[in-house]
């Protein structure tokens, strides 16, 4: 295009669209790949794109600093002599690929790519990072229950928040269920790596308008998102989260256990244990923060350790009692073990609904799924039919034998606020009609069997005494 035509085109584009110069395009780099110091040209191009479009693509820290979109990629190759070849390989891969069709596939196309990338991060960082990747089945179930088919296309101008966003799997799923242009995404995560992957996810999923709301920082200590007027924390229509379960936060624990944070952490702040400090239950803080951050009538879905739903003391019970007593619980789905390949912890999905005044759905899906090997780990995969069964049962508030129950808030209070479906299943006792003769025969059979066992026991007693008598001190 001529410079005038390009300027006219850019004037017609929306404010969330990147402005690219002719030398930024893949075709230009493809034609220059044999130039000397190609890696420097490649990196300079990425940096120029990032700086030119910093207002669109920058992610902020909770202190207000801006992190640009691209680093100097080739510098991650430690051998300088191989950097040109590395950058040429990237451009040749991209030059042969058409991006036009994949944008219609939305997140389903990118989910596999993100899982692949994060597995590498997990392997290279000693197993810590993949905790931030939520399996697609879990994300699908959460989105389909929060935004059922019946309301899709009708929800508009809503806010969606994740206080521990990771790479954004949960946010992408709920945004697609609502409609990308019908919602705004808000997030915070302490990891710069997570924030960078989430930003890329937003760009690839037609959610660029939400990038200014992506914050890197400590959500518990420095929650960033506030109401426009005043200092109060922002409230959201939808919240999704798969928070870290256990983490050492002893260095800032006492800062949270103050009057300033008392309303947010209404059930308490976990104490610092004398041993196993790294096992502090930080999910309890995230869960209370989520409840506090929900709008009146808002909905949330949170992944929690299954132990949370039955624990009878301390903060866990206090949170459950708050949800029940304030009638803001939709239900719980207890998932199969090993649904996360990176942890053996059994997990459940807690659904919060501040508008649910009636019955609560509890589902035990622990027996579903197929176990497969995933590297050294064992992983449980749900089929599409099993996922749909969970969604339909929950949304239809169906009671299914040995699978789901529908209970009242009063029922839950009577069971010490337990949210385990199994505790509400009906206990079945099978009865058989017997004649007096048959009853006498059965009783005699039990008696005869006991006589045999008692004789064996007496013989064993004598043998043990004999063996003991033969023991000698030497």
N, C-alpha and C positions, 0 to 999 in steps of 0.2 A: 504494500500500500504506500501511497505517497504520504509524506509527513502531514499534509493537510487532511487527507482522508483518515489517517490514524488518529489525529487530534479530534476530528469530528466523531469518530467511533467512540473514543474514550469519554467524550462529553455525554454521549447517550447511555453509557453504562452506569449501573447503580453504584452507590458509594462502597459497597462491600466487594466489588470486583477488582482484582489486582490489575495494576497498570504495568504492562510489559513493553519493553523496547524491542525493536527487531532483533537486536543481538542477544536477547534473553532466550529466544526460542530454541527448541531442541534441534530444529533443522539447521540453524546457524552453527551451533556447536558441532553437529554431525559433520558439517563441511569443513570445520577447522580442526578436526581431531588429529591431524598429522602435524599441526603447528608445534614449534618448540615450546617447552614448558606448558603443555596442554593442561596439566593438573592445576596450574596457577590460574589459567584462563577459566577453567571450570569452576574453581572456588570463587574467583572474583565475580563471575556471573551470578552464582547463587547468592553471594553477599549483597550484590547490587540489587537483585530482586527483593531480598529481605529488607534492605534499608529503604528502597524506594517505596515499599508497601508496608512500612513498619506500623503505620496507624491502623492497618487492617489486621495484620498477622501477629503483632507482638503480644506475648503473654506477660502479665504483670505478676510481680511478687507481692506478698502482703505488705511489703514496705514501699511499694509503688514503682520499683525499678522495672524496666522493660527488657524482656528477653527476646531477641530477634528470632526469625523463623529458621534460618540456616546457619550452621557452623561451617568452617572450612573443612569439607568432608575428606578431602584427600589426606589431610594431616593425621587422620586416624590410622593411615598405613604407615607403620614405623620405618619401613625401608624406603627412603626417598626415591631410589631408582625404579621402584615399582608403581609410583603414584600415577604417572602418565598412563600406563597400561590399565590401571584400575579405572580411571575416569573414562578412558576410551571404551572399556567394556560396558560401563553403565550407559553411555550414550548410544552404543550400538544396540543394546537391549531395548532401550526406550525408542530408538528410531524405527524399529520394526513393529512397534506395538500401537494399536489403535485404542484410544481411551473413550471413543464416542459412545459405544454401546454399554460399557460397564456402569456408567452413571445411572442408568435406569434400574440396575440391580440393587442399588443402595447398599446397605451395610452387609447384606449377605455375601457380596463379592469380597469385601475387605476383611470379614471376620477371619477367614482362613489365613490371610496374609498377616494380620495382627497376631494371631495365635502362634504362627511360625516365628515371627520376629521376637515375641516375648519369650518363647521357649529358649531362644538363643540367649536373650538377656538373663534368663533364669539360670542357664547352664554356666554362663560366664561370670555371674555374680554370686555363685555359691548357693543358689537355690532360694534367694530372697524375693526376687522380683515377680515371679509368676503368681504370687498371692494376689496381685492386682488384676489378674485376668479372670473374669467370671465366665464359666462355661456358657455357651450360647443357649443351651436348654434352659438354664436358670434365668437368663436375661429374657428369653421369650416368654416364659411363664409369668415373670414379674410384670412385663409390659401388657400381656394379654389379660391379666386380672385387674391391673390398675386402669387400663383403657379397653374395656370390652368392645367387641365388634359393634354392639348396638349404639355406642356413642361416638364411634370413629367418624370423623368428618363434621361432627357437631361441636367438639371441644375447640375453643379458639382463644387466643391471646392469654395463654397460661405460662407460668414459670415452672421449670423443672430443675431440680437441684440434686447434686451429689457431693457430700462433704468429704468423701474419700474416693475421688473419681477414677483413679488409675488411668487407664488408656481410654475409658469412656464407653465400654461395652454396654453398660446399663442405660446410660444416657442416650446412646444412639438408638437403642431399641424402643425406648419410650417416645423419643422424638419422631421416629418413623410411624409409630402407632397413632400419635396425635396429628402429625403432619409437620414437616420441617418449618414451614412458614407460619404455622399456627402457635408456635411456642418459642420461648427463649430459654437457653441452657445456661445454668450457673454451676460453677464447680470450684472446689479447692482441693489441693493435694500437696503434701509436703515434698513429693519427689519431682525434681526438674525433668527427669526422664519421662515420668507419667504425663506431666503437663505438655511436653513436646509431642508425645504420641497422641494425646487427646486433641491438641490443636490440629494435627495432621488429619485426624479422624473427622473433625468438624469441617475442614476444607473439602475433604473427599465426599462428604455427605450433605452438602448444600446447607451448611449451618454456620457459614462464615460470620453472619451477623452476631453470633454469640461469643466469638473469640474474646472480645473485651471483658467478658464475665468469667474467663478462665484464670484462676489465681493459683500461684504456687505459694504455699505457706502452711503453717501449723493451724489447722482448723480449730482444735480444742483451745489452744492458748490465744490465738489471734484470729478469730473468725472475721473474715473480711467483709462479707456482704451485709450492708446496712440499708435501712429504709432511707428514702430520699430526704425526708424531714426527720431530724433528730438522730440520736445515737443508737436507737433500738435495732436489734438484729432483724434482717429481712425475713419475712415469712413467705412460704412457697406453696403453690398449688399441688405439686407432685414432688416427692423426694424418693430417690432410689439410692441404695448403698450396699456395698459389700465391704464393710470396714475391716481393718486388721483386728484380729481377735485378742491376741496377747502381744504386749510390747512394753518395754521398760520406759515408762515416762516419769520416773522418780525425780528427774531433774527439774520438772515443772509441776509436779503433782500438788505441792503445797500452794502454788499460785492459783490453782483452780479451786481449792477448798477454802474459799473466802466468801464473805457476804455478797460481794459483787457478782459471783457466779452461782449463788445459791438457788435462784429461781430456775436457771437453766439446768443445773445438775440436782434436780429436786429429790432424787432417791439416794444421793450421796456420791462421793468420789472414792474409788478403791484405795485401800491403805497400801503402804509399801511393805511387802513381805520381807522377813529377815533373810530368807533364801529364795532362789528362783525369781529374782527381780524382773527378769525378762518375760515372766509369765503374768505380769499385771494385766488385768482384764480391761483393756482400753475400749473394747467394743461397748462396754456399759456406758462410757462417756459419749461415744458416737450416737448410741441409741437415744439417750436423753436429749442430746443436742438436736437430733432429728425431730423428736416429739415437740420440743420447744420451738422449732423452726417451721412448723406446719401451720398453714392458714386455717382458720375455722372452716370446716368442711373439706379440708385437704386430705390427700391420700399419700401413703408411703408404703414402700416394700423394702425390707432390710434382711440381709443374710445374717443369721446369728448361729452360734454353736448350739446344737440341739439341747445341751445341758441347761441352757437358759430357760427353756419352756417349762421345766419342772422344779428347778432349784427352790428350796423352801426357806431360805434365809437370805438376809442381806439385800444387796442392791437389785439383783435379778427379780426377786419377789416384789420388791417395792415398785419396780417399773411395770411389771405385769398388773399389779393391783391398781396402779394409776390408770392404765389403759382400760381396765374393766370398770372401775368405779366411775370413770369419766365417759364411759360408753364411746370409745374411739378405737375399737378393735374390729377388724373384718375377719381375721382368721390366721391360721398357720398351716403351712405345708411342710411336713418333715420329709426330707429328701433321702434317697438311698446313700449308703456309705460310699466313700471314694468318688463322689460326683465331681470333686476337685482332684485332679491327678496329683497336685502338689502337697496335699495334706490329707491325713487319715481322719481328721476331725469330722464327725457327723454334723451336718448343718440342716437348719430349717429356714424357711422364708416366713418372716413375720409381716403380715399385712395390716397396716393401720388405716383406719377410715374414720375421720372425725365426724362424719355424717351418719355412721351406722348405729342407729338406735335399737336395732332388733337383733336377730340371731347371728351367731358366730360360727364359721365353718372351720373344722379341724380335719386335716387330711393326713393319713399315714401312708406315704408313698415309698416307704423304705424297702418294700419287697419288689419294686419295679426295677427295670433296667437290665442291661446285659454287661457282664464284666469282661473287660478286654485289657491286654497288656499295653502300657504306654511307656516305652523305654523300660526302666527298672521298676516303674510304678504300676499298680493296678488301678484301672479307672472304670467307672460305671457309666455307660451311655444309655440315655433314654431314647426310645424310638419316637418318631413323630406322633404315632398313635397314643403312646403313653403320655407324652406332653399334652396332647389335646384332651386326653381323658382327665388329667389333673385340672386343666383350665375349665373344661365344661362342668365338672363336678363342683368346683369352687364357685364359678359364676352363677350356676343354677341352684346353688345352696342345696345340693342333693345329699341325702344320707345313704351310703352304700355299705353293705355288710362288710366288716373287717377292713374298710378303706376310709370311710369318712363319716363324720357325725355333724349334726347341726344342733348347737346348744345355746342356751340363753346366758346372759351375763350372770344371772342368779345361779345357774348351774355351775358356772366356772368359780364363782365366789365360794360355793359350797364345797368345791374340790380343792380348797386352798390355792385357788388361782392357777391351777395347773392347765397348761395349754397342749398337753399330749393327747392326741386322739384316742390312743389305746386305753386310757383311763376312763373313757366314756363308752367304750364298746360294751354291748350287752354280753354278760357271761351266760353261756349256754350250758344247761345240764340235761343230759339225755336220760330219759326214764325208760325202763323195760318192765313189762308186766310179767310177774312171776307167780306161779302157784305156791302154796305152802310147802309142797314137796320139793319143788325146784329151789326154793329159798333155803330149806334145810340142807339140801345137797351142796349148794354153794358154800354155806357156812361150814359144813363138815370138811369140804375141800380146803378152805382157808386154814382150819384147825390142823388138819393133817400136815399141811405144808409148814406151818409154824413148828409142829413137833419135830419134823425133820431138821429144820434150821436150828432149833434149840439143841438137838443132839450133836449136830456138827459143831456148834459153838462150845459145848461142854468138852468135846474131844480136843478142840483147838486150845482151850484153856489148859488142859492137862499137858499138852505138848509144849506149850510155852513155858509152864512151870518146870518141866523136865529139862528143857534147854537151859533155862536160867540156873538150875541147880548144878549143871555141868561146867559153868563158867569158873575159871581159876585165875587168881592174881599171879602174874609173873613179873 
